Amino acid sequence: MSLEGLILSLLVVLVFAVFLLYPFWDSTPQQADTAPDSDSQIAAQITGQRERLQIYYDRVLANLHDLDEDYAIGKLDDAEYRVDRERWVQRGVQALKGLETLDSGQLIAPSDTDAAQIDEIIDYHIEQTINREAAPADAS
């Protein structure tokens, strides 16, 4: 190997090493503002809740479709089909009401919850609302 080739190879390795190690030497902070803006944080939480509710609503529609198919091919009797269909329709209605309510604010109090916890809270609130609405009808 010639001297020029050796120097050029060493220079390329040195530039590559500097390129790889530069982030570790950089002492400037990546974020100038460490505290998140409360408005943007609330907007992000509302967006997350909207996404989870939309996923829940899509799941309700899929379950209704599957239920209709099962009834059409005779897997379900008429009474069971009507009860299950009414339950899923009520869940869909409550999910749509929740999506409309999100336009005015959050449904779930702000916290550090993940998607699974949000799903559980949504399920709980929808079941509670359905039970509250069904209670006056049962009392009649």
N, C-alpha and C positions, 0 to 999 in steps of 0.2 A: 504494500500500500504506500502511496506517495505521501509526502508531508502535507501537501495541499488537501488531499482526501481525508487525512487524519484530522487536520484542523477543522475542515468543514463538517465532518461527522461529530466532532466534539462540540462545535458551535450549535449544531442542530439539537443534540442531546441537552445542552445547557439551556437553550431557548425552551425546549419542551418541558424540562424540569421547572423552570421559572413559571411557565404557564400553568403547570399543575399545582405548584405550591403557593402561588400568589394569593388565593383566597385565604390561606392560613396566615399570611403576613398582613393582610388588609385589616387595619384597626378601625376603620370607619364603620359605624353601625349600619346594618342593612335597612332598618326602619327608623326614621327620624321620630315618628310618633308611635310610642309603645302603647299608649292607651287607645283602645278602639273608640271610634266615634259612636256615641250611644244611638243616634238616629240610624246609622248604617248597620249597627248591630241588631237593632229592633227590626229593621227592614230585612236583614238576613234571616232572622228567626221567623218572621212572618212568611218569607219565601219558603223556608224549610217546612213550616207547618202546612203551607199550601201544597207543596209537592207531596208530602205524606198523605194529606187528605185526598189529593187527586189519585194517588196510587191506591188508596183504600176504595175510592169510588170506582176505579177501573176494575178492582178485584170484585166488587159487588156486581158490576155488570157482567163480568165473566162467570160468576157463580149463578146469576140469573139465566144466562145463556145455557150453561150446563144443566141447570134445573129444568129448563124448557125442553132441552134435548132428551133428558132422562124421562120426562113425562111423555114426550111424543113417542118414544120407543117402548113405553110401557113398564119402565123400571119402578115408577112411583104410582101409587094409587091417588085418586082425586083428592081425598081429604089431606093426605100428607103433602101433596104438591101445593095445595092452596095455602096451607099453614106456612110451609117453607118459603114460598114465593112472597107472601105478605111480609114475612120477617125480613127478607132481603130487600124488598122494595122500601120498607121503612128505613133500613140502614142506608140505602141510597139517597132517600129524601133527606135524612139527617146529615149525610156527608155533603150534599149540595147546599143545605142551609149553612153548614160550617164554612164552606167555601165562600158563600156570600157574606158571612159574618166577618171573615178575614179582611174584607175591604175596609172595615172600620177599626180593626185592631187585632191583637193576638187572641187566640182562643186559649192557649196554654201559657201560664205564667212563664216569664223568661227564666231560664236556668240552663245549666250545662247538661242537657239531656241529649242522648243519642237518638238515632232514628227508631230503634226498637222500643225505647221508652216512650217516644212520641206516639208510635203505633198503639202501644198498650193504653195510653191516656186517651187517644181518639176512640178506641174500642170501648173503653169504660164510659166515656161521656155519651157516646151514641147509644149504648145499651141503657144508661140511666135515663136519657131523654125518651127513648121508646117505652120504657117501663112507666115513666111519669105520664106519658100520653095515653098508655093503655089502662092505667089505673082508673081514671074517671069513666072510661067506657065500660070497664068491668063493674063499677059501682052501680051503673044504671040498670 
